[in-house]
Amino acid sequence: HQVPLDPIYIKSVEEPHADVSVTASRLDWRVQKPGTYAVLATKITASGIGKLSIQFSEFENLSKVGGASGTIEASYGFGDNLAAAEAAGWISAADLNNKARYIDLSEPDPIPVLMWSKISVGDEVSSAEYESTGVITFIVSNN
């Protein structure tokens, strides 16, 4: 005697993983006069399974190359466009450190993270080459 069984569905749990794309890993400014300037620094897109944590560290204001004194204030914003980044508020380079943004990779079309950079060049800033670095770390998890 046979007993009919309903179909049994097995859901495979995949390990969290992410494929990450970053549009720029370097940003160069060419400024010829005092003012406030902003530009899209990078666009981060990702796909995969899990939750992607985007962590920021070692961000600083721009400083003169060669060890001479002088800095240019740098800040960062996030949003779909410059107006959205402005409305959300700018984060100083120092305050960006130890912050994180997240992308839920379970969404059919994960929302990209657009990171904007803004500098303020005052009249007192002397003409020179300035530089700064920062580290963006990507960590994928299953929660």
Backbone bond lengths (Angstrom), bond angles and torsions (degrees), N, CA, C in turn:
res aa  C-N    CA-C-N  psi(-1)  N-CA   C-N-CA  omega(-1)  CA-C   N-CA-C  phi
1 H - - - 1.433 - - 1.525 107.76 -
2 Q 1.354 116.96 130.50 1.462 122.46 -178.25 1.520 110.54 -105.65
3 V 1.311 114.39 140.62 1.458 120.79 176.25 1.524 107.39 -110.58
4 P 1.340 116.92 120.41 1.470 117.21 179.81 1.532 110.72 -69.14
5 L 1.304 115.11 139.67 1.471 121.14 178.82 1.522 109.67 -112.10
6 D 1.296 114.74 142.20 1.459 118.97 172.30 1.520 108.57 -69.84
7 P 1.328 116.64 154.79 1.474 118.30 178.18 1.519 110.71 -58.31
8 I 1.282 115.72 145.82 1.462 122.82 177.01 1.520 106.96 -108.65
9 Y 1.325 115.98 123.28 1.453 121.05 -179.86 1.517 109.43 -103.42
10 I 1.295 115.23 132.67 1.461 120.78 179.41 1.523 107.70 -115.75
11 K 1.293 115.00 124.44 1.460 119.74 178.61 1.523 108.19 -102.61
12 S 1.291 114.66 119.79 1.451 120.49 179.03 1.524 109.08 -80.65
13 V 1.294 116.88 132.48 1.459 121.36 176.80 1.527 107.30 -96.84
14 E 1.306 114.93 114.09 1.458 119.27 -179.81 1.520 110.20 -87.35
15 E 1.294 114.26 154.00 1.461 120.39 175.86 1.531 108.89 -67.98
16 P 1.318 117.35 143.39 1.463 118.94 176.60 1.532 110.12 -62.51
17 H 1.314 115.86 137.65 1.459 121.29 175.55 1.519 108.61 -155.48
18 A 1.311 115.63 160.75 1.465 120.03 -179.59 1.520 110.10 -145.96
19 D 1.317 114.13 141.41 1.462 122.15 168.07 1.524 105.11 -107.91
20 V 1.314 116.43 117.78 1.463 121.70 -173.51 1.525 109.91 -113.25
21 S 1.324 115.32 137.50 1.458 121.56 176.10 1.526 108.40 -123.10
22 V 1.318 115.91 131.29 1.459 122.85 178.52 1.529 106.98 -122.58
23 T 1.335 117.35 123.61 1.464 119.79 -173.70 1.520 113.77 -72.54
24 A 1.315 118.09 -24.90 1.467 119.84 -178.64 1.520 109.36 -147.27
25 S 1.299 115.68 140.23 1.460 119.58 175.34 1.525 111.08 -114.89
26 R 1.336 115.63 3.24 1.460 121.17 -179.26 1.526 108.45 -148.35
27 L 1.302 115.54 144.08 1.464 121.35 178.12 1.520 108.52 -133.07
28 D 1.317 117.06 122.29 1.463 122.34 178.50 1.517 109.32 -112.63
29 W 1.311 116.07 132.32 1.470 122.15 177.02 1.520 108.13 -105.13
30 R 1.327 117.14 140.13 1.466 123.01 171.54 1.529 105.97 -124.27
31 V 1.303 115.21 96.71 1.468 120.72 -174.32 1.521 108.63 -113.68
32 Q 1.336 116.89 130.99 1.459 120.25 -177.52 1.517 113.57 -113.52
33 K 1.334 117.36 -8.28 1.462 118.54 179.03 1.523 109.48 -152.35
34 P 1.327 117.17 161.00 1.468 120.46 -179.60 1.532 111.61 -60.04
35 G 1.325 114.72 151.10 1.457 120.42 177.71 1.514 110.86 156.81
36 T 1.320 115.43 -176.82 1.459 122.03 176.75 1.521 107.29 -113.40
37 Y 1.303 115.60 129.48 1.460 121.60 -174.74 1.530 109.28 -128.44
38 A 1.334 116.12 143.49 1.464 120.65 178.44 1.525 109.45 -140.58
39 V 1.318 115.39 147.27 1.456 121.09 -178.14 1.527 109.21 -154.60
40 L 1.328 116.09 155.62 1.459 120.43 173.92 1.527 107.82 -68.20
41 A 1.314 116.49 118.42 1.463 121.07 -178.57 1.522 111.07 -82.40
42 T 1.328 116.74 -44.52 1.456 120.47 179.20 1.519 110.68 -165.15
43 K 1.303 115.26 155.42 1.462 122.52 174.77 1.528 106.42 -119.71
44 I 1.326 115.15 124.22 1.465 120.82 -178.43 1.529 108.26 -108.49
45 T 1.315 116.18 121.02 1.458 121.09 174.93 1.516 107.90 -121.92
46 A 1.319 115.30 152.53 1.463 118.99 -178.21 1.522 110.18 -150.86
47 S 1.298 114.83 154.77 1.458 121.76 172.05 1.520 106.75 -141.21
48 G 1.313 115.84 163.11 1.458 119.47 -179.83 1.507 111.12 143.24
49 I 1.309 114.93 -149.31 1.461 121.80 -179.08 1.523 107.82 -132.83
50 G 1.328 116.32 130.21 1.458 121.61 177.55 1.518 111.55 116.43
51 K 1.298 114.47 -155.31 1.463 122.40 -179.48 1.519 107.26 -123.19
52 L 1.328 115.91 128.12 1.455 120.50 -179.35 1.517 109.80 -99.21
53 S 1.314 116.01 123.17 1.458 122.68 175.41 1.526 107.92 -98.46
54 I 1.334 115.50 128.43 1.459 121.77 178.12 1.523 106.22 -110.88
55 Q 1.314 116.83 110.74 1.461 121.83 -173.83 1.527 110.46 -110.97
56 F 1.329 115.05 143.80 1.462 121.44 -175.35 1.530 109.89 -116.70
57 S 1.337 116.24 137.64 1.466 120.75 177.84 1.530 109.62 -153.01
58 E 1.312 115.90 159.30 1.462 124.91 174.49 1.535 114.01 63.21
59 F 1.343 117.29 23.59 1.461 120.32 175.34 1.526 108.95 -81.85
60 E 1.335 116.68 139.72 1.460 122.76 -179.29 1.516 109.17 -143.99
61 N 1.325 116.12 167.53 1.455 120.33 170.89 1.526 108.36 -65.22
62 L 1.319 116.17 160.93 1.461 120.14 176.08 1.527 108.84 -70.57
63 S 1.313 116.49 138.03 1.463 119.83 177.65 1.526 109.20 -127.38
64 K 1.344 114.56 154.32 1.463 119.93 -178.40 1.522 110.71 -61.45
65 V 1.317 114.38 138.53 1.458 120.73 175.82 1.523 108.35 -71.05
66 G 1.307 116.72 140.83 1.457 120.96 177.43 1.513 113.88 94.81
67 G 1.312 118.05 5.66 1.452 121.20 174.94 1.513 115.82 83.72
68 A 1.322 118.62 -1.31 1.465 120.15 177.74 1.522 109.41 -68.32
69 S 1.333 115.87 155.61 1.460 118.65 -178.56 1.523 110.36 -75.78
70 G 1.311 114.69 149.08 1.456 121.10 178.74 1.522 110.62 135.24
71 T 1.330 115.46 133.87 1.461 120.07 179.58 1.529 109.88 -138.25
72 I 1.306 114.77 161.12 1.460 122.72 172.04 1.518 106.75 -124.24
73 E 1.324 115.09 126.60 1.459 120.69 -178.09 1.526 110.45 -65.89
74 A 1.336 116.10 131.17 1.462 122.02 178.34 1.527 108.78 -121.64
75 S 1.315 115.74 142.21 1.459 120.40 174.98 1.524 108.73 -142.41
76 Y 1.320 114.89 166.07 1.460 120.89 -172.70 1.522 110.03 -134.57
77 G 1.314 114.81 149.12 1.453 120.84 178.79 1.515 110.33 -140.91
78 F 1.321 115.13 164.10 1.464 121.01 -178.10 1.522 108.81 -132.50
79 G 1.314 116.49 137.04 1.454 121.08 178.43 1.517 111.16 167.60
80 D 1.327 115.84 166.41 1.464 121.16 -178.34 1.524 112.88 -66.61
81 N 1.331 116.48 -22.97 1.463 121.41 178.48 1.526 107.87 -153.17
82 L 1.314 115.62 175.85 1.465 119.87 -176.82 1.524 111.72 -62.05
83 A 1.335 117.46 -39.06 1.470 120.55 179.18 1.521 110.76 -62.91
84 A 1.321 117.83 -38.99 1.466 121.26 178.97 1.529 110.90 -68.00
85 A 1.324 116.68 -39.25 1.473 120.04 177.20 1.527 109.91 -64.80
86 E 1.324 116.20 -41.29 1.474 121.32 178.26 1.528 110.04 -62.29
87 A 1.329 117.18 -44.47 1.468 121.38 -178.62 1.527 111.64 -66.67
88 A 1.330 117.05 -35.09 1.471 120.76 -179.32 1.526 111.55 -74.55
89 G 1.322 116.72 -22.49 1.462 120.97 179.05 1.518 111.93 101.11
90 W 1.304 114.29 143.14 1.462 120.93 -179.92 1.516 110.21 -88.22
91 I 1.323 116.45 148.04 1.463 123.55 -179.85 1.519 107.02 -115.49
92 S 1.316 117.13 126.62 1.469 119.33 179.48 1.526 109.35 -63.14
93 A 1.327 115.42 157.56 1.466 120.30 -179.94 1.533 110.72 -55.06
94 A 1.323 117.11 -46.07 1.469 120.52 -179.00 1.522 111.73 -64.18
95 D 1.347 117.32 -39.37 1.465 120.54 -178.94 1.518 112.79 -73.99
96 L 1.331 117.43 -19.57 1.466 120.32 177.95 1.528 111.05 -69.45
97 N 1.330 116.06 -29.78 1.464 120.09 -179.47 1.526 110.59 -59.08
98 N 1.310 115.20 139.56 1.471 124.13 -179.70 1.525 112.92 68.15
99 K 1.331 117.52 15.28 1.461 121.35 172.54 1.519 107.74 -96.08
100 A 1.339 115.57 161.73 1.461 120.05 178.25 1.523 109.87 -141.51
101 R 1.304 116.03 150.49 1.465 124.88 171.40 1.524 105.36 -120.95
102 Y 1.320 116.54 159.52 1.461 119.67 -175.96 1.527 111.49 -132.69
103 I 1.319 115.73 145.67 1.459 122.83 171.79 1.521 107.06 -123.43
104 D 1.341 116.54 122.82 1.461 121.71 176.41 1.524 107.32 -83.64
105 L 1.325 116.19 107.87 1.458 121.12 -176.19 1.524 112.98 -76.45
106 S 1.339 117.35 -7.55 1.466 119.58 179.08 1.531 111.24 -78.85
107 E 1.330 117.13 -13.73 1.464 120.77 177.06 1.527 108.91 -67.88
108 P 1.343 117.72 143.89 1.466 119.24 179.78 1.534 112.97 -58.95
109 D 1.312 116.31 -38.67 1.469 121.65 176.67 1.520 107.96 -128.68
110 P 1.351 117.39 85.98 1.471 118.78 -179.06 1.519 111.50 -54.31
111 I 1.317 115.42 139.29 1.466 121.86 -178.37 1.525 108.83 -76.72
112 P 1.331 117.50 126.64 1.470 119.17 178.46 1.525 111.45 -69.13
113 V 1.306 115.73 158.87 1.457 122.50 175.11 1.524 107.24 -105.04
114 L 1.327 115.95 118.54 1.463 121.35 176.56 1.524 108.03 -102.62
115 M 1.314 115.43 120.91 1.461 122.50 -177.74 1.527 108.56 -108.52
116 W 1.326 115.60 122.83 1.458 122.90 -179.05 1.517 109.99 -104.75
117 S 1.306 117.20 149.24 1.465 122.23 177.65 1.524 108.81 -121.19
118 K 1.322 115.91 140.33 1.465 121.32 179.39 1.520 108.82 -133.83
119 I 1.324 115.73 137.15 1.464 120.45 174.51 1.525 108.77 -126.08
120 S 1.316 114.64 150.97 1.464 121.45 177.01 1.518 107.75 -120.77
121 V 1.326 115.32 114.42 1.462 121.32 -177.83 1.524 107.91 -106.40
122 G 1.324 115.53 113.56 1.466 120.84 -179.40 1.519 112.08 -88.47
123 D 1.333 114.92 168.82 1.471 120.87 178.67 1.524 111.90 -60.40
124 E 1.319 116.45 -29.11 1.470 120.93 -175.96 1.529 112.75 -80.19
125 V 1.329 117.82 -7.76 1.463 121.22 -177.93 1.520 109.11 -77.73
126 S 1.324 115.28 120.88 1.465 119.44 -178.34 1.525 110.71 -81.14
127 S 1.303 114.90 153.26 1.453 121.52 179.04 1.525 108.72 -67.98
128 A 1.306 115.89 124.90 1.460 121.41 179.98 1.516 107.58 -173.22
129 E 1.312 115.94 176.28 1.463 120.51 174.41 1.522 107.75 -93.89
130 Y 1.327 115.78 129.33 1.461 122.53 -179.66 1.524 108.39 -118.94
131 E 1.316 116.63 152.05 1.459 119.38 178.03 1.521 110.80 -149.35
132 S 1.311 113.50 163.26 1.458 121.71 177.10 1.521 107.38 -159.57
133 T 1.302 115.39 159.00 1.458 120.07 176.24 1.516 108.73 -130.56
134 G 1.288 114.98 166.53 1.454 122.06 175.28 1.520 107.92 -159.86
135 V 1.301 115.89 156.84 1.462 121.18 -178.38 1.520 108.95 -119.65
136 I 1.328 115.81 129.88 1.465 121.73 173.38 1.520 106.61 -114.05
137 T 1.328 115.41 122.55 1.464 122.01 -178.34 1.519 109.15 -111.89
138 F 1.321 116.20 136.71 1.464 122.10 179.11 1.518 108.85 -110.66
139 I 1.344 115.47 128.71 1.467 121.22 177.94 1.528 107.35 -131.92
140 V 1.318 116.04 126.30 1.460 119.63 178.61 1.524 109.00 -105.95
141 S 1.331 116.15 138.23 1.464 121.41 -179.96 1.524 108.92 -137.09
142 N 1.328 115.94 173.60 1.464 119.51 -178.95 1.523 112.94 -96.84
143 N 1.313 118.27 9.88 1.481 118.98 178.55 1.491 112.37 -121.30
